[in-house]
Amino acid sequence: MGLSGTPTSASTVDWRGLDVAGAFGESADVHIESDVRAAALAEARFGDAARFDPFVYLGVGTGVSYCLVLHGEPYEGARGNAIVVGAPPVERTSGGLALAEGAGLDRAELVLRDPAQASFVEAAADELGLALAALVNALDP
């Protein structure tokens, strides 16, 4: 979510240009947030990470994204896009959708369970590891 209140993400689902808040009507008090920032906030308030400051929350699922948490609050960045891991985004090779599409299967779980896909999964994990190492080096959480 950009600081203007409009979606800015297009990595996994292209939300740009959609009036998501408007779909709830003018009387609704709506706050739209990225899944990783919402999860990081919950972890900062209720999880084990509450004892760390700062910390980085990482989500690896359909896509791959992170959130830096400073003083218990998710950091959005200058334009609300401080969630992308790597350049180009590593979710293009290491997220669940990328694994499934790259292997020609319906779901990432099938890729992870298939021994014939082990080298493909290892390559995706290596790319994710390199991107995370750069992130940790840059943020020094």
C-alpha positions as CSV (number, residue, x, y, z in Angstrom):
1,M,0.0,0.0,0.0
2,G,1.4,3.3,-0.9
3,L,1.4,6.2,1.5
4,S,-1.4,7.9,-0.6
5,G,-3.8,5.2,0.4
6,T,-3.9,3.4,-2.9
7,P,-2.5,0.0,-3.7
8,T,1.0,0.1,-5.4
9,S,1.8,-3.6,-5.6
10,A,1.9,-5.6,-8.8
11,S,4.4,-8.4,-8.0
12,T,2.0,-11.3,-7.4
13,V,-1.4,-9.7,-8.0
14,D,-1.7,-6.3,-9.8
15,W,-3.7,-4.2,-7.4
16,R,-2.7,-0.9,-9.0
17,G,-5.5,1.3,-10.2
18,L,-8.2,-0.6,-8.3
19,D,-10.4,1.3,-5.9
20,V,-10.2,-1.4,-3.2
21,A,-11.3,1.0,-0.4
22,G,-14.1,2.3,-2.5
23,A,-15.6,-1.1,-2.8
24,F,-16.4,-1.0,0.9
25,G,-18.3,2.3,0.6
26,E,-17.8,5.7,1.9
27,S,-19.1,4.9,5.4
28,A,-16.6,2.2,6.1
29,D,-13.3,3.0,7.8
30,V,-11.0,0.8,5.7
31,H,-7.3,0.3,6.0
32,I,-5.7,-1.9,3.3
33,E,-2.3,-3.4,4.2
34,S,0.1,-5.9,2.7
35,D,-0.1,-9.3,4.1
36,V,3.5,-9.3,5.3
37,R,3.2,-5.9,7.1
38,A,0.0,-7.1,8.8
39,A,1.7,-10.3,9.9
40,A,4.8,-8.4,11.0
41,L,2.6,-6.0,13.1
42,A,0.9,-9.0,14.8
43,E,4.3,-10.6,15.5
44,A,5.5,-7.3,17.0
45,R,2.5,-7.1,19.3
46,F,1.7,-10.7,20.2
47,G,4.6,-12.9,19.0
48,D,8.1,-13.8,20.2
49,A,9.6,-11.1,18.0
50,A,8.2,-8.5,20.3
51,R,11.3,-8.8,22.4
52,F,13.5,-7.7,19.4
53,D,14.0,-4.2,18.1
54,P,14.5,-4.0,15.2
55,F,13.6,-7.3,13.5
56,V,12.8,-8.4,10.0
57,Y,9.7,-10.5,9.3
58,L,9.9,-12.7,6.2
59,G,7.0,-14.3,4.5
60,V,7.6,-17.1,2.0
61,G,4.4,-18.4,0.4
62,T,2.7,-17.6,-2.9
63,G,5.3,-14.9,-3.1
64,V,8.2,-13.7,-1.0
65,S,8.3,-10.5,0.9
66,Y,9.7,-9.0,4.1
67,C,9.0,-6.2,6.6
68,L,11.5,-4.3,8.7
69,V,9.9,-3.6,12.1
70,L,11.3,-0.6,14.1
71,H,10.1,0.2,17.6
72,G,7.2,-2.2,17.2
73,E,5.9,-0.6,13.9
74,P,6.3,-1.9,10.4
75,Y,8.4,0.3,8.2
76,E,6.7,1.1,4.9
77,G,9.5,3.0,3.1
78,A,9.2,6.2,1.2
79,R,6.4,5.0,-1.1
80,G,5.0,2.1,0.9
81,N,6.9,-0.5,-1.1
82,A,9.5,-1.7,1.5
83,I,8.4,-5.3,1.2
84,V,10.2,-6.5,-2.0
85,V,13.1,-8.9,-1.5
86,G,15.8,-8.7,-4.2
87,A,16.1,-6.9,-7.5
88,P,14.6,-8.4,-9.5
89,P,12.1,-9.6,-6.9
90,V,13.2,-13.1,-5.7
91,E,9.5,-14.2,-5.6
92,R,9.7,-14.5,-9.4
93,T,12.0,-17.5,-8.9
94,S,11.5,-18.7,-5.3
95,G,7.8,-18.0,-4.4
96,G,5.2,-20.6,-4.5
97,L,3.7,-19.4,-7.8
98,A,7.1,-19.3,-9.4
99,L,7.9,-22.8,-8.3
100,A,4.7,-24.2,-9.6
101,E,4.8,-22.4,-12.9
102,G,8.5,-23.2,-13.4
103,A,8.0,-26.9,-12.9
104,G,4.7,-26.9,-14.9
105,L,2.7,-28.2,-11.9
106,D,-0.5,-26.8,-10.3
107,R,0.9,-26.2,-6.8
108,A,4.2,-25.5,-5.1
109,E,3.5,-28.4,-2.7
110,L,3.8,-30.8,-5.6
111,V,7.1,-29.4,-6.6
112,L,8.5,-29.6,-3.1
113,R,7.4,-33.3,-2.7
114,D,8.8,-34.4,-6.1
115,P,12.3,-35.7,-5.8
116,A,12.8,-35.1,-9.6
117,Q,12.4,-31.4,-8.8
118,A,15.1,-31.3,-6.1
119,S,17.7,-29.4,-8.2
120,F,15.1,-26.9,-9.3
121,V,14.0,-26.3,-5.7
122,E,17.6,-26.1,-4.6
123,A,18.3,-23.4,-7.2
124,A,15.3,-21.4,-6.0
125,A,16.4,-21.7,-2.4
126,D,19.9,-20.6,-3.3
127,E,18.5,-17.4,-5.0
128,L,16.3,-16.8,-1.9
129,G,19.3,-17.2,0.4
130,L,21.4,-14.8,-1.5
131,A,18.7,-12.2,-1.6
132,L,18.1,-12.6,2.2
133,A,21.8,-12.3,2.9
134,A,21.9,-9.0,1.0
135,L,18.8,-7.8,2.9
136,V,20.3,-8.7,6.3
137,N,23.6,-7.0,5.4
138,A,21.8,-3.9,4.3
139,L,19.4,-3.6,7.3
140,D,21.6,-5.2,10.0
141,P,18.6,-6.2,12.2
